[in-house]
Amino acid sequence: MKRASSQSGKSTSAQAASAIRAEERHLMNTYKRPPVLFTRGKGCYLYDSTGRAYLDFLGGIAVNALGHAHPRVVAAIRREASRAIHISNLYHNPYQGPLAAKLAKWSGLDRVFFTNSGTEAIEGAMKLARLHARKAAGSAQHPPHKFLALENSFHGRTFGAVSITSTAKYREPFAPLVPGVEFVRFNDLHDLAVKFDSSVCAIIVETVQGEGGIHRVSEAFYKLARQLATRYGAALIADEIQCGLGRTGRPFAYQKFATAPDLLPDIVTVAKPIAGGLPLGAFLAREEFAQAFSPGIHGTTFGGGPLVCAVALEVLSIIEDEKLMENACERGEEICVGLAEIALRYDPIREIRGEGLMIGVELAHDGAPAVDAALAERLLINCTHDRTLRLLPALNITPRHVAEFLGKMERALIKSLPRPQLAHPPGISPAKSQNVVLPSVVSTPGHRALAAAAHAEKG
Ligand SMILES: Cc1ncc(COP(=O)(O)O)c(C=O)c1O
């Protein structure tokens, strides 16, 4: 019976308890997980072992851009699984070339190297930047080697990537890290100009910082980074692992600023959503930088196998066919308008920021209780940088999902707030003034009215 039930995909509470016990006993202690076992997903919902549905607004941390079990993704996996899952990078496969061509078209860059994860893409990007600088320096004794990264950045967990990640708790336990890294204050033009010199081989930027709490790099900062990188022959690396591939309503977040070819980054990293949840990443480069590589100098066993590349091609086609970048803008706007309404009623929302379907809600207090309360409402979100609730839903959510989210979010906030309070109880003026800062990308008349109301009533 047990065997039959697990084969049919159903699992009992006892099976869930036993799976969780086995994790507790045998997994390394790196994640704190709630006592829920998810056994399947469909569209924007995950289902636990008792069959209860949860609205998924975390999307596997920006991975499940098409939700769960999209029929075209499932069909591509089935088709390719019975052909060739892995061939090895020693041989051609039918999908790497077409996928590289598609990424080149989306990005404006020229060449691609496929990896298994975001952090591996970052490592490759760092190696390519160093190698390019070394080759360009010719016989110079001290070729440019330094990496500039931003405060509040997150680029991954391997040694190179964690070395350019600014958060102390991720870095310090593993010191000494890769030497030659300096951090620039976020959006600080002066600090950038002072720290950029001829020893720099690359500056790495998340156009919208994800783990750092959904913060957007300013146009002036991006353009100065571009200008200085060009002046010193260094690489401008755009880490689009979380913000890229449609999430902000554009193929790549940097395209907001890179409106001409000479404003493009030199190297771009992608991963998370690219293969619908299968592990695949990539770094892309302009021809001049890509030329630094030659056969044998860099490699990977798994990266870019035929199955994952076929699925990634399908994912990118679905994003185009279903007009999901447009949908990301529209639904993102609806979410921000709804959150602005909630913010009018509840003081602890300090700021709502983001672009498209990459949205952060900064609270005046620790966000963990709100995440727990949301789970109890069967809504999946997470909290980053202690106080920022992060929303990264699938790009194909509908207005119905947005309405369901807003209802659940408001209930979760009420339940979780230390002392829930109306922003302006009838007849009583607010005790303290606050500004709810709303994303500038959202600019409908309705939104403007709400934003104005929020400022008028709270300020
Ligand atoms: C911007 C950014 N870069 C790099 C990474 C690392 O990617 P991965 O976890 O696939 O190694 C992440 C993961 O969250 C990320 O958000």
The ligand as a MOL file (V3000), in Angstrom:
LIG
                    3D

  0  0  0     0  0            999 V3000
M  V30 BEGIN CTAB
M  V30 COUNTS 16 16 0 0 0
M  V30 BEGIN ATOM
M  V30 1 C 22.2770 37.7750 -8.0710 0
M  V30 2 C 22.7060 36.3670 -7.7680 0
M  V30 3 N 23.9080 35.9450 -8.1860 0
M  V30 4 C 24.3240 34.6940 -7.9580 0
M  V30 5 C 23.5570 33.7840 -7.2590 0
M  V30 6 C 24.0520 32.3840 -7.0370 0
M  V30 7 O 23.2940 31.4990 -7.8020 0
M  V30 8 P 23.2260 29.9300 -7.4070 0
M  V30 9 O 22.5000 29.8300 -6.1260 0
M  V30 10 O 22.5200 29.2830 -8.5720 0
M  V30 11 O 24.6320 29.4560 -7.2930 0
M  V30 12 C 22.3060 34.1850 -6.7950 0
M  V30 13 C 21.4650 33.2670 -6.0270 0
M  V30 14 O 20.5740 33.6510 -5.3190 0
M  V30 15 C 21.8670 35.5170 -7.0490 0
M  V30 16 O 20.6850 35.9500 -6.6260 0
M  V30 END ATOM
M  V30 BEGIN BOND
M  V30 1 1 1 2
M  V30 2 1 2 3
M  V30 3 2 2 15
M  V30 4 2 3 4
M  V30 5 1 4 5
M  V30 6 1 5 6
M  V30 7 2 5 12
M  V30 8 1 6 7
M  V30 9 1 7 8
M  V30 10 2 8 9
M  V30 11 1 8 10
M  V30 12 1 8 11
M  V30 13 1 12 13
M  V30 14 1 12 15
M  V30 15 2 13 14
M  V30 16 1 15 16
M  V30 END BOND
M  V30 END CTAB
M  END
